[in-house]
Amino acid sequence: MAKKKGKSNNVIKIAIAVVVLAGLVLAVILLVRKFALTTYNDNPTVNGNTAGNLYNKGLYTEADGVVYFSNPLDHGYLYAMNADETKASRLSVETVYSLNACGEYLYYAKDNTANTDSTSIFRGFLLGAARCNLKGKRVVDLNDRYTGTMVLIGNTIYFQDYENNRKKGTTTFDIKAIGIDGKKSKTFASQAIEIAGTTGSIIYHVGIDDHNIYALNTRTGGTTTVVEGNCWMPIVDRQDLYYLDLSNRYSLVKTKINNPEHKEVLVNERISTYNVSDTYIYFQIDDQENSKLCRIRRDGMEEGYEVVAEGNYENINITSRYVYFNVFGSEDTTLRTPVNGPVDVHTLSESVAFDQDK
């Protein structure tokens, strides 16, 4: 009788194990299917950030009233907050830059090598590029090497890819393209071009052997010359084309995309970086004795420029309500001012309402 009872118990245990195993298998299948499904963008030319932000490391981007940003007060980890700077909270422990947001996903380049703490084992690749949902979850790796600038165009991510060949002692640098579903990776351009100046499906960039401004059509692969000259950091906004004229003290120039021969010098000072909002152009004057962050109206209704902050600043990022920038060489010291209206500079820690629960 005892033997039969023992056999019966074994059968029950086996049955339970089979049920549990089947449940686990089903759960894995459901998870795989969940991760495999990708929601695609309807607009084939939609972008995930502005050219001006991406030139300035892409530390902030905005979508549907939510600002996603690399928080300098917390290792550059991925955060989200309302556009009015309320309800800021951490999404992930990835140190991110080159942020893009569109539809149901965030896209970012990452460099976690400076923060190799006990959580590193859970982050996957320390370098590279990735996609996640708007909560920072369901991460899909898009690249496993150091990634430079990355931009979203429709349903494709374009990014600067660096590959070191230790055996040959060489480094290759090119532009890769990969679907937002993580599939169909390919080399798009074997050139070390800066792709931040993307508008729609066109990558506006300067040449490698010269500094002309070119328009690279990502749909056709064709390239046309837009401006001949010694140019840098082209930004196209609607019909306006802005760039820095390297032959004229790095001055800020404005022209029209359909009439590039007509040029207007907006600021005849040495400028190290700039960004464009709907109303203002924010720029850093790089002068050893009188450096300052300034702004000038796009419509020319006011003469000259207005000083925003005295000193050396970089990484000018713009959202719908604020302009963010940091002291040169110190991202920890990040400041912000309203993008429109009177200048009112405060530190990030003073202005942003961070959730206590991280």
Buried (B, 14 or more C-beta within 10 A) or exposed (E): EEEEEEEEEEEEEEEEEEEEEEEEEEEEEEEEEEEEEBEEBEEBBBBBBBBBBBBBBBBBBBBEEBBBBBBBBBBBBBBBBEBEBEEBBBBBBBBBBBBBBBBBBBBBBBBBEEBEEEEEEEBBEBBBBBBBBBEBEEBBEBBEEBBBBBBBBBBBBBBBBBEEEEEEEEEEEBBBBBBBBBEEBEEBBEBEBBBBBBBBBBBBBBBEEEBBBBBBEBEEEEBEEBBEBBBBBBBBBEEBBBBBBBEBBBBBBBBBBEEBEEBEEBBEBBBBBBBBBEEBBBBBBBEEEEBBBBBBBBEEEEEEBEEBBEEBBBBBBBBEBBBBBBBBEEBEBBBBBEBEEEBEBBEBEEBBEBEEEE
